[in-house]
Amino acid sequence: MVRKADGLESEKVKQPLPLPKNVPNSAVGGGSTPEPTMPLLLLVGGLFLLFQRSRREVADSV
């Protein structure tokens, strides 16, 4: 917080912290890593469900 001379009002100030030693500036924000698309997530989820179903069928037949 920054205190003003009159002591009545104050405002919060956001100050960045220094990076730890040997950490490059590229480690902080601004990265543009693409998120997985919905079709990819649905495909992976569907494959997982099929795998679980096939495991259950094999276990039931034993």
Summary of the structure (lengths in Angstrom):
residues: 62
radius of gyration: 26.3
end to end distance: 67.9
largest distance: 81.2
contacts: 71
relative contact order: 0.07
helix: 44%
strand: 6%
